[in-house]
Amino acid sequence: MPLFTNVFSGWLDYPEYFFYWCYHSGKSIFNTMDYQSPAMDAFIDGARAAAASGDQDTYDKDVKGFVDLAFTDMPRIPLYQPFVNVAMQKNISGYQYWFHRRLDYRTFEKA
């Protein structure tokens, strides 16, 4: 595809979670750019292991490594971080915040 726009927002606020799902070779369903990098995979795997073991120093080193590599290789271009600003009329209720920042209209009610 000559241009593909993708708005992926990780459901968990952890950098290794986002990078695992968006940058990991062969394991990522959201790797829409088909990015393949053994170095990136090593950083991601290292950060995931360090998070599980509580090794903060290794975690920080690996997170910095994969963020730096993503900006060096630039397989995807980070354009913006979308905001979810919600404004409703007084006769609308039922808004619920979802951690994945997508609106869910099923709970809305009109009085």
N, C-alpha and C positions, 0 to 999 in steps of 0.2 A: 504494500500500500504506500503510495507516495506521502500521505499524511494521515495519521490516526490520532485523534484526540481522545484522551483517556483521563477520566477523573476517578482515581482510586483513592479511597481513604481507608486506612487501616482501622479495624475495629478495636484494636488495642493500641495504646499509646506507647509503643516500644519500637525503637528504630530497627532492631533485628527482625521484628515481626513484619514490618512493612517491606524491608529489603528481601526477606525470604520469599514473600509472595510476589514481589515485582521484579526481582533481579536474579534470583538463583537459577542457574542453568539446569534445565530439564525437570525441575521440581515445581516451578512456579506457573500457576494458571493465569497470572496477570502479567507475565513477561511478554507483553504485546510486541515489543521490539525484537524479540528472539535474541536477546543479549546472552552471550556465552563467554564466561570469564572464570577460569580456574582460580585466579587470585581473588575475585569477588566472592566466589563460593567459599573459599577458605576463610575469609574475613567473616562472612555471615555464619558459617558453621561454628567458628571460634566464638563469636559473640553469643550464639545460642547456647553453647556448652558452658560458657562463662556465666551466663545469666542463671542457668540451672544450678551451677555449683556455688554461686555467690562470689566469684572471683571478679571484683569490681575493676581492678587494674587491667586485667586482660580484656574485660568487656569494653572498657573505655578505649583501649588501644584498637580493638577490632572495629568498633563503631566508627572511630575516626578514620580507620583504614578504608572501610567500605564507602563512607560518605566522600572522602577525598577521591577515591577511584571512580565513583559515579560522576563527580564533577570533572575529572580528567578525561574519562572515556566519553561522557555525555551521550549514553544510549537513549536517554529520554530527556526532554527539555522541560524543566520545572517552570511553568509560566505563572502560576498563581495558586494560592490556597483559597478555595471558595469559602465564603462566609454563609452561614444560614441565619439570616435575620428574618424574624417572623413578626408580622403585624396583622392583627385581625380586628374586624369590626366587633363591637361590644356584644352583638348577638351570636357570635361564634365562640364555642368552647370546645374543650377536649384535646387541646394541643398537648402532646407528650414529646419530651426530648428523647432522641435516640442517639446512643453513643457513636453510631456510624454516620451521623449527620445527614441522614436522608429523611425527608418528611414522610410521615405515615398518616395518610388522610382518613384512615378507617375509624379513628376515634373522634373525628370532628363532628360537632353537632351544631345545628342552627336552631336558635331559640325562637 
